[in-house]
């Protein structure tokens, strides 16, 4: 059973327990449990709404990378955790798909001739992906940098 379903079942069982105690225990305990139950339901809904809105929201980060192996080592691995099913490489763009829905993209900044731009021996890339994937990429990038 997924954690989300488990939370829903737990909240449902607590609600049933609250209804039973509302009629069997003194009123003050039943009302207290009712207030707690309503608070838990509202809090769970707000957490779900926050996760749905902010974690799945597509954002963008700009990275400078020394070699293209970084894309395979870090970005593709993180996108695989998101459940991508296809990777399409076109010119200076790598697109990630989950089913038929595009879920992420890596674009190389290009110069006037259309070749990937290199500044101080590093490529400049723009990564568009869900926020939590970008967050994981940020952490992994800092981890790699701290080891050097």
N, C-alpha and C positions, 0 to 999 in steps of 0.2 A: 504494500500500500504506500502511495506517495506521501511525503510529509504534509502536503496541503490537504489531502483527504483525511489524514490522521488528525490534523488540527480541527477540521470541520466536524469530525465524529466526536472529538473531545469536547468541543464547544456545545454540540448537540446533547451529549450526555450530561454535561453540567447544567444545561437549560432544563432538561427533564428532571434532574435532581433538585433544581431550584423550585420547579413547579410542585414537586411532591412535598418538599419541605415547607413550602408556602402554606400548604393545607394541614400539615401534620405538626409542625413546630409552632411555638408562639409567634405572633405576628412580627415582632421586632426582628427575629432571626430570619424569617422569610423575606421581609422587606430588605434587610441587609444583603442577603444573597441575591435578591432580584437586582439591586443596584450594582453589585459586583458583576453579575451576569451581563447586564446591559453594557457596563463599562468594557468588559472583555470583548463583547461582540463589536462594539464601536471601534475599539483599538485594533482588533484583528482586521476589520474592514479597511481602516486607514492604512495599516501596514501593507495590506494587499494592494490597495490603490497606489501607494507610494512605489512599491516594487514594480507594479505594472507600468506606471508612467515613467519613472526615471531609469530603471534598469534596462528596459527594452528600447528606450529612446535612442535613436541614432545620433551620434555626435562625431566630432572630428578631432584628430590630433596630428601634429606635424612632428616628424622625427628626422634626425640626420643619422644615417647608418653608414658604416664603413664598407660593408659588402652586402651583396644581395642575399647571402646565406641567412642573414638575420630574419628575413621574411619567412623562410622555411622553418627556421629554428623557433621563432617566437610567435609570429602572427598566425601562421597556418595552424600551429598547434593549439593556440588559444581559440581560433575559429572552429577547430574540430571539436573542442569542448562545447561549443554552441550548437553543434550538430549539423554542420554543413554537409551537403551531399555532392556538391560540384564546385570546382575551381576553374574559372575561365581566364586565360591570360591573353590579353590583346595589347599590342604595341607596348605602351608604357603603363598599362593598367592591369590589375589582377582583381577579378570579381569573385565573390563568394556567394553561393546560393544554398538555401535550405529549401529543398523541393524546387518549386518554381519562383520562390520569393528571394530577391536579392537582399542579403543580410549584411554585406560588408564590401569594402573596396579599398584597394591600395593603389594610389596614383603616384608615379614619379613626376616630380617637377621637371619640366623640360626647358632647354634653351631655345634659341630662335630657329635652330635647325631641326628640332624635334627629338634630339637625343637627351637622355637623362642628364640633368644638371648635376655637376660635381663641384662642390665648394670645399676647399682644403682636403680633397681626397674623399669626401663623404657625399653620398646621395641624399637628396631631400625627398622625403615621401610624405604623402597625406594619407592617413588611415581613417576611413569612415566605418564605424561599427557600433553595436550596442554599447552603452556606457560601461556596463560591467566587464565587457571584453576589453575595452580600452583601459579600464582600471587595472585589470590583470596584466596587460601588456606594459603599462607604466611600472608596475611592481617588478616584473621580470626584467625590464630594461635596467632599472636601478640595481637590481641584484647582479646582473651581468657587469655593469659598470663598477660596482663595488669590489668585484673579484679581480679586476685588472689593476 
